[in-house]
Amino acid sequence: MTLSTGMSCCMAALLSIVTVAVMNLSGDLLSSSKGLTIFGGFLGSVLFLLLITMVNNVECLVFGEGFQSGLFPEVIFCFSLSVFISSFIHGVCGTTCALFSLYAVFCLHQWTQESIHMNISTINTSHLKKKRN
């Protein structure tokens, strides 16, 4: 089941607010041990993914369906915001949020490249005709 762009934007906004609230309410718990501090950074990277989803959906609603987010304005803004929010919990949460978020961007980039390559190769091979001698 897929969501429309507007509904996806609303869900990402709502879940990002919930994530920030959970991080702030459990700030003492997240900074109490090493493992939970790293988990706080993971929650920050989830926040990053939700923010980039929300921003990209807003841009698709405003500029049209084919719009793609760029590195500088959108990704850097969402990355900085999620690291900044995670740093309020603990400094290590901000650092691990940055590392997890960079890994998430790398995985998303690889996944989209494979998806695009698979679609292009399917289109190219479907138009090939077999020559007979």
C-alpha positions in Angstrom: 0.0 0.0 0.0 1.5 3.3 -1.0 0.5 6.7 0.2 -0.1 9.8 -1.8 2.5 12.6 -1.7 0.4 14.7 0.6 -0.4 11.9 2.9 3.2 10.8 3.0 4.2 14.4 3.8 1.7 14.5 6.7 2.8 11.1 8.0 6.5 12.1 7.9 5.8 15.4 9.6 3.8 13.7 12.3 6.4 10.9 12.9 9.2 13.5 13.0 7.4 15.4 15.7 6.8 12.2 17.7 10.5 11.2 17.3 11.7 14.6 18.6 9.2 14.3 21.5 10.3 10.8 22.4 14.0 11.9 22.2 13.4 14.9 24.5 11.2 13.0 27.0 13.7 10.2 27.3 16.8 12.4 27.2 18.0 11.3 30.6 17.5 7.6 29.8 19.2 8.0 26.4 22.3 9.6 28.0 22.5 7.1 30.9 24.6 4.4 29.1 26.8 3.9 26.1 24.4 1.7 24.2 21.4 3.9 24.8 23.5 6.9 23.7 24.2 5.2 20.4 20.5 4.3 20.1 19.8 8.0 20.6 22.0 8.7 17.5 20.0 6.1 15.6 16.8 7.8 16.5 18.4 11.0 15.2 19.1 9.3 11.9 15.5 8.2 11.7 14.6 11.8 12.3 16.8 12.7 9.4 15.1 10.3 7.1 11.7 11.5 8.1 12.7 15.2 7.6 14.2 14.5 4.2 11.0 12.6 3.2 8.8 15.5 4.5 10.9 18.2 2.7 11.0 16.3 -0.6 7.2 15.6 -0.5 6.6 19.3 0.1 8.7 20.2 -2.9 6.9 17.6 -5.0 3.6 19.2 -4.0 4.8 22.7 -4.7 7.0 22.2 -7.8 5.5 19.1 -9.4 5.9 15.3 -9.2 9.2 15.1 -11.1 11.1 17.3 -8.7 14.2 15.8 -7.0 15.8 17.1 -3.8 19.4 18.3 -4.2 22.4 17.9 -1.9 22.9 21.5 -0.8 19.7 23.0 0.3 17.6 20.1 1.3 19.9 17.3 2.5 22.4 19.5 4.3 19.5 21.4 6.1 17.8 18.2 7.2 21.2 16.6 8.2 22.2 19.7 10.2 18.8 19.9 11.9 18.8 16.2 13.0 22.4 16.4 14.3 21.5 19.6 16.1 18.5 18.1 17.8 20.4 14.9 18.7 23.2 17.0 20.2 20.7 18.3 22.8 20.4 14.8 24.2 24.1 14.1 24.3 27.2 15.0 22.3 27.7 11.4 21.3 24.1 11.2 20.1 24.9 14.0 17.7 28.0 12.2 16.5 26.4 8.9 16.0 23.4 10.6 14.4 25.8 12.1 11.8 27.4 8.7 11.1 24.1 6.8 10.9 22.6 9.5 8.7 25.6 9.4 6.3 25.3 5.7 6.1 21.5 6.1 5.4 22.2 8.5 2.6 24.7 6.1 1.1 22.3 3.2 1.3 19.4 5.3 -0.2 21.7 6.4 -3.1 22.8 2.8 -3.8 19.2 1.6 -3.7 17.9 4.3 -6.0 20.8 3.8 -8.5 20.0 0.0 -8.6 16.3 0.8 -9.0 16.9 3.3 -11.9 19.5 1.0 -13.5 17.0 -1.9 -13.3 14.3 0.1 -14.9 16.6 1.4 -17.7 17.9 -2.0 -18.5 14.4 -3.4 -18.6 13.4 -0.7 -21.1 16.5 -1.2 -23.2 16.3 -5.0 -23.4 12.6 -5.0 -24.3 13.2 -3.0 -27.5 16.0 -5.2 -28.8 15.2 -7.4 -31.7 16.8 -10.6 -32.5 18.6 -10.7 -35.9 18.3 -13.8 -38.0 20.9 -14.7 -40.6 
